[in-house]
């Protein structure tokens, strides 16, 4: 995959990137696996990805990722840069250098020796000024700058590039004209009047027949690939139902069979699912790692299905994607995942009438919502809602629900539950503990002039409210909610959701959190947290932060009133950061954690709620 990309064709058309450090940097767009190009109509999004697609090998400039050694060494550099040991330009050189990996290899001995010395000084309590002085005396900073000096040569692109235009579909146009792809011909005539460079493919949807025949009549592994694709298609987009794609003999068309239904022409399938198959078949069945340029994947798709499509491409294919979109429903992926990046494309016209275009990275720029015309009234409602106290609850539950599905035995139940899509079949609502009393969950009408809360039933559908165990200590709130919600209220046994963490996950996350805390740890032994067992905290009325501090011998009384993990209320300090650390450990392949019985019952309750409110 490419780390950065640019084309001289973009220069010719008037595109530019914002200034960073050097003139060379202006000629790059940063890339990750999924790259979304967002902007108002006529802002130049589509023209940009078409320019990349149609550029020759010599006119495209790319940068490859640095490689394993740089990936290992970069966190070390960043760690010590936080302590202001290394200079900023050393960091920048390592991050942006295309040729740095080779120079790191040449200087491995130097780097290793000083890294060991640095860690030894740190472990023995050396001050920052002492460590900085050591580096100055030995000239390490200068040696690193020399080692990481940037080579400004770039590789020309060698990968295949696919382009999926807006003009796509599965209904053949014309009769008796053989296998002509009129969508592709029209696209070529409109946008690519000259001959396209080698290794360029326009995918319109009429490719599927040929793709299926090629693989089904090919090698055993190619036939197996089709079966894998059909299985994933059924699991991800058809609610776990078996799906079969059949190239019809003598017709040059494709039929589809879904479950026990009779087979029918694929162009009679819903328009949204046709779009899903057009995009996923081209990507999943492409054996060579490629770059896909896709126009508005949201065409005909429900927002939940669009999100599932993006996740399918991220999780089940090795390719890289440039997508134009007017949808706001993919924006949160960039917040949640490291392999998604958003670029905002804007257009300006000079006095002489000449247009220029700016491509700017803007993952957390809320102005893009204005470009998309997003207002509160444009929100879609899911079939049921799961109310949680905050972002950490939502992130934990997503991870545990995913593990619950993973652990289910293969069968109809697993297929059905795995087919439920967030933001389509269900969605999370964060109510924040202090505002819960503002909501009224009763079924009767809520009159805004009366002394009642806001109507949760009017604002959302079919709520399941998950409350922290400490709600029992807050007056009559738990009793009132029980009366209004009945079995749609789930109160946790422990003080808060962190009390549900599996033991190993809690210990691993706590150790990482402890290592990253820059506070006085003198006299503390982090290994003592191993004594905190699941049975000690899962039903405790005390927060995890307080319980961890107690294992370190810390309390709010006496002379030593330090608190490493706890806030004054006993809850974990910096809940979202701790949550992300815990999830990183749960997602790491070396962490052999299992769902506890409490977590399994919690997931069963949640999926039962989702299942009940998504029945035909």
N, C-alpha and C positions, 0 to 999 in steps of 0.2 A: 504494500500500500504506500501511497505517497504522503509525505509530510506537508509539502507545499507544491503549488502548481501555478503556472502563468503561461500565457501564450502571446506571441507578438501580434497575433490577430486581435487580441483584446486591446493592445496598444493602438492598432490601426483604427479600431472602432471607437476609440475615445474613452476606454475604461482605465481606471486607476485605483490604487489601493491607498489607504491613508499612510502618511509618513510614519516610519518607526524610528530607525536609527540612521540608515544609510539609503542611498539611492537604489542600491541593489534590493533592499527589503521591500521597496515600493512595488516591485514586480512579482509579488507572490501573494497567493491566497492560502492561508493556513487550512489544512485539511485534516479531517478525522474520517472515521468509517462512513458515517452518514452526515452529509453537509446540506443544510437547507438554505435556499436562496429566497428571501422574503422581501416583498416591497409592493407598492401599489401597482395598479395596471399601468402598462407602458413605461415601467421603470428600467427595463433592460435585463430582467432576470433570464428570460428564455434566450435572448440573443447571446448572453454570456455563455450559457452552457452549450449552445450550438456552436459558438466560436471555438470552444475547447474541443468539441467533437470533430469539427471539420478541419482542425489545424493539422498540418503535417508534423512528422516526427521532429524535424529540425526546428519548428517554430514553437514547440511546447517545451517549457523549462520545468523540471521537477526536482524535488529533493526527497531522498529516501530517508526513512528513520535511521537513527544513529547506530543501532545494533545493541547487542546484549551487554557489552562491557560498559558503554556509556549509560545504558539504562540502570545498571547496577551502581555505577559511580556517581551519577547525578544526584540521587537522594543524599549521599554523603556530603557532597558539595553544598546542596541546599540547606542541610541541617546546620552546617557550620556557618553558612552565610547568615542564617538567622541570628547567630551570635556575633555577626559583623567581623568574622575572622578573615574571610576571603573578600576581595574587592568585587564590586558589582560587575565590572567588565569581564571578570573571569567567569561568572555565571552566564552572562550573555553569550560569551564565546562558546561555552559548552552547549548551550541550548540551541544555538543557531548554526553551529558549524557542521557542514556536510562531510568534511574530511576529518573531523576530530577523532573519529573512531580509530583510524589508522595511526594517528599520532599518539593516541592513548596507548595503543598496543606497544609502540616504540618506547614509551616512557613508563611502562607498568611498574618496573622496579622502583623508580623514583617515587611514583605516586603511592605505591604500597608502603614504602619505608616511612614516608612522612605521615601517611594516614595512621599507621600503627603508633608512631610517636605522638601524634595528636591525640589519639584515643587514650594512650597511656597517661598523658598529662591530664586529660579531662578526668579520667578515672581516679587519679591520685589527688584530685582537688585543685589542680592548677587554675589560676585565674585567667580570665579572657585576655588580659593585658600580657600575661606571661606567654600564652599560646601565640598571640599575635607577634610578640617579639621573637619567638622561636622561628616563626615563618619568615620574618624579615631577615633575621640573621642568616638563615640557610638559603634565602632566595627562592622559597617555594612558590610564592605568588608569581614571580617572574617566569620561573620554569614552566608553571602550568599555562601561563599565557602563551609562551612559545609553543608548548605542546599542543595547545588547542587553537592555534592560529588558523583562521578560516581559509579553506581552499574554495575560491569562487567559481570553480567549474561545476557544471551541472550535467546530469544525465538526461539524454533525450528519452521520451516516453516509448516504451516497448510493448506495453500492455494493450489488449483489445479495448476498444471503446464502443459501447452500445448507446444508442439514442432511442428513447421511447417518446414519440411526439404526442401532442393532444389528439391529433387525428389518428385514432386507433379504435379497434373493435373486432368482433368475431363474426360479424355478418358479411359474407362475401358480397362484393358489388359487381353487377353484371352477370350474365349467364353465357356459358359456352366459351369462356375465354381462358380455359385452362387454369394454371396456378398463378395468374397475374395478381400481384399485390398492388391494387390501385391506391391504397393509403400510402404505401411507401413511394410510389411513383409521384404522387401529388406532393409529398413532403420533399422529395429530392428536387422537383421542379421549382418549388417555392423558395427553398432555403439553400440548396446546394447545387447550383447550376453547373459547376465544374465537377470533375471526377473526384470522388472522395478518396482520401489516402487509404492505404492497405489497413486491414484489421479494423475496419469500421462497419458496424451493423446497425441498420434501422429496424427496430422491433415495433410492429403495429398490431399484433394480435393474430394476424393471418399466418404467422410463422408456426403456430402450434402443431398443425397437421404434420408438417415436414419434420419438426422436432421430435414428435412422438414416433413417427415411422423410423427415423434415423436411429433412435435409441432402442426401440423395441426389436428392430432387426439387426442390432449390433451385437457387441460382446456381452457376456453374462453380467459383467459389472454395470454396463449401460442399462440393461433391462432392470437390474436391481435398483438402479437410480430412479427409474420411473416409478417403481413400486414404493420406494421411500418417499418420493415426492407426493404421490397420491395419499399415502398414509398421513403425512404432515398436513396436507391440504385438508383432509377430513378432520383431523384433530384440532387444527388451529382455526378453521373458518366454517366448518359445517357441524359444529357441536359434537364431534366425535363420531359422526356417521361415516361409514365406509364410502369412499369416492373412487370411481374408476373412469379414466379417460380413454376413449376408444376411437382411433382413427378409422373412419368408415371406408370400406373398400369400394373403389370406383367412384367415390363422391368428392374426394379431396377435402372433406370436412370432418369435424370432430364431434363425437357424441359423448354425453356424460351420463353416468349412472350413479345415483345417490341412494345408498341403502337398498331398500327393497323396491324402490320406485322403478318403473320401466325406464329404459334409457331414452334420451331425447337429444336433439341437436343442441350443442353448447350455446349457440346464440339465443336460445330460449331461456337460458339461465338468467337470473337477475343481473341487471347491468353492473351493480357494484361487485358482485362475485366474478363477473367476466373480467373486470378491471384487475381484480386480485390475481386471477389466473394468468392474464397477459403479463403482468409484472413479475410474479413469482416464478413462473415457468421459465422465462428467459434467464432469470438470475440463478435459480437452483440447478438448472440443467446445463449451465455453462461451465465446462470443466476447467477452463483457464482463468486464473485470477484476473479480473477485468475492472474497468471503470464504467459505471452505468450513469448516463445522463437522462433523467426522467422528468417529464413535464407533468406537473400538477397531479400527483398520485391520488389526491382526494376526489377526483372525478367520480361521481355517482356513489361515493362511499359514505356510510354513516361514520361519525367521528370515532366511535369505538373500534370499528373495523379498520379505519385508517391507522390507528395506533397499533393494532395487531399486525397490520401489514408491515409497518416500520420495524416492529420487534422481530417479525419473521426474517426480514432481510438482515437485521443485525445479528441474530442468533444462529441462523441456519445457512448463511452463505459467506464465502470468503472475500467478497468483492467490496469495492468502495463506490459510494453513491453521491452524485450531485443532483439535487431535486429542487425544482421551483415549486412554490406552494403559496396559496392564499389562505391556508387553514391555520388557525391558532391552536389546533388540538395536538400538534407535535412539539409545541414549544417547551413543555415541561420535561420532555425527554432530555433536552440539553442540560437541565438542572439536575437530573437524576443519574445521567450516564456520562462517562468520560469519552465515549466514542461518538458523540453527536455534537455538531457545531452549527451555529446559525450565522448567516451572513445577510446583512441588510443591503439591498441594492437601491440606489437613489439616482435620479436623473436631474440634471440642470441644463438650461439652455442659455447660451451666451447672447450678447446683443447682436452678434452677427448671425444668429440663428443656428450656430453649431452646438450640437448636444454633447455633453460629457456625462460619464457614469461613474459613480463611486461605489465600490464594494468594500463594506466594512464589517468586521466581526462584531457581533452584538448579542451574545447569548443572554445577557441579563438586561438588555435595553427595553424598557417597557414602551418606548415610542413605537416599536414595531406593531404593537396592538392597534395603534391608530392607523398605521399603514394598512392593516388587515381589516379595518372597519369593525373591530370587535367592540361590542357593547354588552352590558349585563343582560340585555334581553335576548342575546343570541346564544345563550347557554342551553344545551340540550339536557334533559333530565333522564337519568338512568331508571331502570325498573325498580330498583330498591337502593337504599342507602345504609351505610354503616357509619355511625357517629362515633368519633374517637376524640380524645381530649386534645391531641396536638400532633405535630408532624412526626415526632419520634414514634408515637403509637402507630401511625399509618405505615411508616417504614418498617417497623418490626413486623406488623401483621402481614404485609406483603411478602416478606421473607419467609415467615412461618407458613403462610398459606401455600407458597410455592413448594416448600419442603414437604408439606402434607400431601400435596398432589403427587410429588415425586415418589413418596413412600407407598402410595396406594397400589395395590396389585392391579395388573392389567385387566381390563374388563369394561363393561358398559358404564359403571359408575365413574371410573376414572376418566373415560372419554367424555362423559357428559359434563362433569365438573370442570375439566380442563378447557372445555369449550366456552365457558363463561368469561366475558371480556370486561375488564374494568372500564368505567365510563360509558358502558353500553348496557350490560346486564346489571351492573352494580357500580356504585361509586362511594368514595369516602368523603365524609364531611367532618372538619375539625371544629369543635365547638368551644374549645378552651374552657377550663374548669370554672372560671369566675363568671362566665356568661351563660352557663347552662340554665340558671334560674330565669333567664329572660325568655326561654322557649316554653311553649305549651304544647304537649304531645297528645292532648285529648282529641277525640274524633269530632266533637261538636264544633260549630262555628265559633270563631274567635272574633269578638267585636273589638275593634281598635280603641273604642271609647271606654271599654270596660277595663277593670283592673286585672287584666290577664296578660300572659306573655304572648310573644309572637307565635303564630301558628306554624309549627314544624311540618304538619301534614300538608299545609298549603305550599310551603316552600320546597318540599321534597316528597319523595314517595317511599312508603314502606320502610320506616326507620328501624334499625337495630342499634340500640345505644349501648356502648361499652364504657363503663365508668370505673374509675380507680376505686380501690377498696376503702380509701379514706373518706369517700362520700358518706359513709355510715356515721361519721362523726360531725356531719354538717347539718345539724338540726333535723327537720322533717323532709329534707330534700329527697333522700332515698325512698321514703315512704310514699311521697307524692308521685315520684316517677314510676314506682311499682304499680300504683293505682292507674296511671295513665297508659303505661306501656305493657304491663303484664309480662308475658314471656318474651317480649321484644326488648327487655332490659337485662343486661348481663353485667353484674357487679363482680369485679375481680376479688380473689381471696386476699391478696396482699395489698400493701399500701398503694402501689402503682405498677405500671406494666413492666418496669425493669425487674420487679420481683419474680417475673416469670422466666427470666433468661436461664437457659441451661447452664449448669455449673461450669463446664469447661469454657464456654463462651464468655461468661461473666469474668472468670479469672484472666483469660487472655486479653479481653478488652480492658480490664482494669490495669493490667501490667503495662499495656501500651499507653493508656491514659496517664498513668503514673510517670512513665519515662518522659512523656511530652510536657508534663507540668513543670513550669519554671518557678519553683517556689522552694522554700527551705525544707529539705528532706533529711536533715541531719538526725542520725539516730534511728531512722525508720528502716524496717526490713519488709520489703514488698512481698517476700515469700510467705509471710504470715497470712496473707489473704487466702492461701490454699486451705486454711482451716475453716473458711466460711462455706458450709455445705448447703446444698439445695434445700434440705429440710429445715435449715435454720432461717432461710429468708423468704421462701416461696409464699408463706402465709403470714409473714411478719407485718405488724402495723408500723414498723419503722422503714424508712427509705433505704435503698441500696447504698446511697452515699454514706449515711450514718453507720450502717453495718460494716462497710469496708473500712471506714476510719477507725471504728472500734477495734478491728483486727490489727490495725497498726498501733494500737495503744493510744489513740487520740480521742478526746472527748471535749465537750464544750465547758467542762468544769476543770478546776485545778489551774496550775501555772501554765501548762502547755495547752493552749486552746487552738492550735493549728487545725485546719481542716483541709485535707488533700482532695477528698472526693465529695464531701457533703456541702450543701448550702445550709443556711440556718434552719430550714424546715426539715432537713435530713434527706431530702431528695438528692439525686445525683447532680453534681455541678456540670453545667454546660451539657444539657441532656441530648441535644442534637448531635454534638460532636461525639459524645460517648456512644450514641446510637449508631452513628456511621462506622465507628471503630468496631463495634460488636458485629455489624452486618458484614464488614470486610472480613472478619474472622470466620463468620458463618459461610461466606461464599468462597473462602480459600480451600483448595483441595486438600491441604494438610490438616484441616480442622475436622476431626471425626466426631462431630456432634450429632445428637439425636433429639427429636422432639420429646419433651417430657409428657407424662400422662395429662397434665394440666393443659399444655399447649395443644395436644391432640384433641382434647375435648373442646377447647376454645375454637379451633379450626372447624371441627364438626358442627358446632353451633352456627358459625358464620356461613359455612357452605349450605347448611340446611335452610338458613334464611334466604340465601341467594337462590337456591333451587326452588323453594316454595313460591317465590315471586317471579319466576321466569318460566313457569309451566304454561303450556298452550291454553 
